Amino acid sequence: MKARSNCCWSDMLCSPVVSLEDSMLRNLAPLTGRLSRADLESCPGWEASWAEAYRADPAALATIGAHAGGLEALIFNATWCPDCRREVPRFFKILDQAGLG
């Protein structure tokens, strides 16, 4: 007798998950060109709160602060990208904590 599997497939498992926020962001005009931090932070969908729980290593912050004199950060970002929307606020938090923000 062949063993039965408890696995059940559904169309729902293969459907893309789209949140209401994602669908709203798709209807906004894209931000293009050189943008300042203030431009990004005023963008609809920007969530600085995503960086609140992030804790940077204090030793790394000291190293960054000591070696970053005269540097400019150039960020290639997509406001529609979930990874960018999560990581860029964290990057700004690192800059602030290292005294570079």
C-alpha positions as CSV (number, residue, x, y, z in Angstrom):
1,M,0.0,0.0,0.0
2,K,1.3,3.4,-1.0
3,A,1.8,5.9,1.8
4,R,-0.4,9.0,1.7
5,S,0.9,12.5,2.0
6,N,-0.7,15.1,4.2
7,C,0.4,17.8,1.7
8,C,-2.4,19.8,0.1
9,W,-1.7,22.3,-2.7
10,S,-3.9,25.3,-3.3
11,D,-3.9,28.1,-5.9
12,M,-3.6,30.4,-2.9
13,L,-0.1,29.1,-2.2
14,C,1.0,30.1,-5.6
15,S,-0.7,33.5,-5.7
16,P,1.4,36.6,-5.2
17,V,0.7,38.4,-1.9
18,V,0.1,42.1,-2.4
19,S,-0.6,44.3,0.6
20,L,-2.8,47.4,0.5
21,E,0.3,49.5,1.0
22,D,2.0,48.0,-1.9
23,S,-0.9,48.6,-4.2
24,M,-1.2,52.2,-3.0
25,L,2.5,52.7,-3.7
26,R,2.2,51.4,-7.2
27,N,-0.3,54.3,-8.0
28,L,2.2,57.0,-7.0
29,A,4.5,58.8,-9.4
30,P,8.0,57.4,-9.1
31,L,10.6,59.5,-7.5
32,T,13.6,59.9,-9.8
33,G,16.8,61.8,-9.9
34,R,19.0,62.9,-7.0
35,L,17.1,63.0,-3.8
36,S,18.0,64.1,-0.4
37,R,17.4,62.3,2.8
38,A,14.5,64.7,3.6
39,D,13.0,63.9,0.2
40,L,13.0,60.1,1.0
41,E,11.7,60.6,4.5
42,S,8.7,62.6,3.2
43,C,7.9,60.0,0.5
44,P,4.6,58.2,1.0
45,G,5.3,54.7,2.3
46,W,8.4,55.7,4.2
47,E,8.6,53.9,7.5
48,A,11.4,55.2,9.8
49,S,9.8,53.0,12.5
50,W,11.3,50.0,10.6
51,A,14.6,51.1,12.0
52,E,13.5,51.5,15.6
53,A,14.3,47.9,16.7
54,Y,17.6,47.8,14.8
55,R,20.7,47.8,17.0
56,A,24.0,48.6,15.4
57,D,27.3,47.2,16.9
58,P,28.8,50.1,19.0
59,A,32.4,49.1,17.9
60,A,31.3,49.2,14.3
61,L,29.7,52.6,14.8
62,A,33.0,54.0,16.3
63,T,35.0,52.6,13.4
64,I,32.6,54.1,10.8
65,G,32.6,57.4,12.6
66,A,36.4,57.5,12.8
67,H,37.0,56.6,9.1
68,A,34.2,58.5,7.3
69,G,35.5,62.0,7.2
70,G,34.7,63.7,3.9
71,L,32.8,60.8,2.5
72,E,29.4,61.1,0.8
73,A,27.0,58.1,0.7
74,L,25.4,57.4,-2.6
75,I,22.3,55.2,-2.3
76,F,20.7,53.5,-5.2
77,N,17.2,53.1,-3.9
78,A,13.8,52.1,-5.3
79,T,10.9,53.5,-3.2
80,W,8.7,50.5,-4.4
81,C,11.2,47.9,-3.2
82,P,10.4,46.3,0.2
83,D,14.1,45.6,0.9
84,C,15.0,49.3,0.2
85,R,12.1,50.5,2.4
86,R,13.4,48.3,5.2
87,E,17.2,48.8,4.9
88,V,17.6,52.5,4.0
89,P,16.0,53.7,7.3
90,R,18.4,51.4,9.1
91,F,21.3,52.8,7.1
92,F,20.2,56.3,8.1
93,K,20.1,55.2,11.7
94,I,23.7,53.9,11.5
95,L,24.8,57.2,10.0
96,D,23.0,59.1,12.8
97,Q,24.5,56.9,15.6
98,A,28.0,57.2,14.0
99,G,27.7,61.0,14.1
100,L,27.4,61.3,10.3
101,G,23.7,62.0,9.8
